[in-house]
Amino acid sequence: MASLKPAYLFHGDDHGRVSERRAGLRTLAESGGDASALEILEGEAATPDAAAAALNAMTFAMGRRVIIVDGVERWKDAEVADSIVPALATLPPETTIAFFAREEGRFKVPAGLAKAVEAAGGDVRAHNSMKARELPAGPRGRRSASGSSWTARRRRS
């Protein structure tokens, strides 16, 4: 298995990119050979307490253990401070935990989670979609900026 950092946080409003990262990490963990080396917490099971319990649980897995936690965009800062921060501070050496958040509107990753992941020696990656104002101007935008009118040219033809 490729070398992995102890913790990851993949978040953003580009749900496709976040899902690609999750699928890639899952494939990498499954290719390690030991079926018990991968644990997935999603839906109702993806709570801060459950993630902390998974980090502190003893396992019979040989080699690196990977824990995937999906849906952390609904967590609160207080929950993260109570359970995740202490669990990440005592992260077992052969364990990797990856948090995935598909952000929308008011559902955002708690700031404390990003700080805890970085403090554990992990990596925080934001995958955000481009906003309309960030896209390059289309033909109408370029023509009006240059002073000529696209519709006037089309009428003359």
matplotlib code that plots the C-alpha trace (Angstrom):
import matplotlib.pyplot as plt

x = [0.0, 1.2, 2.4, -0.5, -0.7, -2.3, -5.4, -7.2, -10.1, -11.6, -14.3, -16.0, -19.1, -17.7, -19.3, -17.9, -14.3, -14.9, -16.5, -13.6, -11.2, -13.3, -13.4, -9.7, -8.8, -11.2, -9.7, -6.2, -7.2, -8.9, -5.9, -3.8, -5.2, -6.6, -10.4, -10.5, -8.1, -10.9, -13.7, -16.4, -18.7, -21.4, -25.0, -26.4, -23.2, -20.9, -21.0, -18.0, -18.4, -18.4, -15.3, -13.5, -14.5, -13.2, -9.9, -9.5, -10.7, -8.2, -8.1, -6.6, -5.8, -2.3, -0.6, -2.2, -5.8, -7.9, -11.1, -13.4, -15.9, -18.4, -20.8, -18.8, -20.4, -23.2, -21.0, -20.8, -17.6, -18.5, -18.8, -15.5, -13.8, -15.2, -14.4, -12.4, -9.6, -8.5, -8.8, -6.6, -4.1, -3.5, -3.8, -2.3, 0.8, -0.5, -4.0, -5.2, -8.6, -10.2, -13.1, -15.3, -17.7, -19.9, -20.6, -23.8, -25.4, -25.2, -23.6, -19.9, -17.0, -16.4, -13.2, -12.0, -11.9, -9.6, -7.3, -7.3, -6.4, -3.5, -2.3, -2.3, 0.1, -2.7, -3.8, -6.8, -8.0, -10.8, -12.6, -14.8, -16.7, -16.0, -18.4, -20.0, -18.0, -14.8, -15.5, -14.0, -16.3, -18.2, -18.4, -20.8, -18.7, -15.5, -17.2, -18.9, -15.6, -13.8, -16.4, -18.1, -21.6, -22.1, -25.7, -25.0, -22.4, -24.8, -27.5, -25.2, -24.4]
y = [0.0, 3.5, 5.6, 7.4, 10.3, 9.7, 11.8, 13.4, 15.8, 16.1, 18.7, 21.1, 21.7, 19.8, 16.5, 14.6, 15.3, 14.5, 11.2, 10.4, 10.9, 8.6, 5.9, 6.2, 5.8, 2.9, 1.1, 1.7, 0.4, -2.7, -3.5, -3.9, -7.5, -7.6, -7.1, -6.0, -3.2, -1.0, 0.4, 2.7, 5.0, 6.6, 7.8, 7.4, 5.6, 8.5, 10.4, 12.0, 9.5, 6.6, 7.9, 8.4, 4.9, 3.4, 5.2, 3.8, 0.3, -2.6, -4.5, -7.7, -6.1, -6.6, -3.6, -0.2, 0.3, 2.8, 4.4, 6.3, 8.7, 10.1, 13.0, 15.1, 18.3, 17.9, 17.8, 20.6, 22.2, 21.2, 17.5, 17.6, 19.2, 16.6, 13.4, 13.8, 16.2, 13.9, 10.8, 12.3, 13.4, 9.7, 8.3, 4.8, 4.8, 2.3, 4.0, 6.4, 8.2, 10.1, 12.5, 13.4, 16.3, 17.3, 20.9, 22.7, 26.0, 26.0, 22.5, 23.2, 21.3, 22.4, 24.6, 22.5, 19.4, 20.9, 22.2, 18.7, 17.0, 19.3, 19.0, 15.2, 15.6, 15.1, 16.8, 19.1, 19.4, 21.6, 20.7, 23.6, 24.1, 27.2, 30.0, 31.7, 34.9, 32.8, 31.3, 32.9, 35.3, 33.9, 35.4, 38.1, 39.1, 39.4, 41.3, 43.9, 44.4, 45.1, 47.7, 45.9, 44.6, 41.0, 41.4, 44.4, 42.4, 39.5, 41.8, 43.2, 39.7]
z = [0.0, -0.8, 2.1, 3.7, 6.1, 9.5, 8.7, 5.7, 5.3, 1.8, 1.6, -0.8, -2.9, -5.9, -4.8, -7.8, -6.8, -3.2, -4.2, -6.5, -3.6, -1.4, -4.1, -4.7, -1.0, -0.6, -3.6, -2.2, 1.2, -0.3, -2.5, 0.7, 1.0, 4.6, 4.5, 8.2, 7.4, 6.0, 8.1, 6.7, 8.7, 6.7, 7.2, 10.7, 11.9, 11.0, 14.2, 16.0, 18.9, 16.5, 14.7, 18.0, 19.1, 15.8, 16.3, 19.8, 19.0, 19.0, 15.8, 14.4, 11.1, 9.8, 8.4, 7.8, 9.0, 7.1, 8.5, 6.1, 7.7, 5.2, 6.0, 8.5, 7.1, 9.6, 12.6, 15.2, 16.5, 20.1, 19.1, 17.3, 20.3, 22.7, 20.8, 17.6, 18.8, 21.7, 19.5, 16.8, 19.4, 20.3, 16.8, 16.5, 14.2, 11.6, 11.3, 8.7, 9.1, 6.2, 6.7, 3.7, 3.6, 0.7, 1.6, 0.6, 1.8, 5.6, 5.9, 6.2, 7.8, 11.4, 11.6, 14.6, 12.5, 9.9, 12.7, 14.4, 11.1, 10.4, 14.1, 13.6, 10.6, 8.1, 4.9, 4.3, 0.7, -0.5, -3.8, -4.7, -8.0, -10.0, -9.6, -12.6, -12.0, -12.2, -15.6, -18.7, -20.6, -23.5, -27.0, -26.0, -23.0, -25.1, -28.0, -25.7, -23.9, -27.1, -28.1, -31.0, -30.8, -31.6, -32.5, -34.8, -36.7, -37.0, -38.5, -41.1, -42.5]

ax = plt.figure().add_subplot(projection="3d")
ax.plot(x, y, z, "-o")
ax.set_aspect("equal")
plt.show()
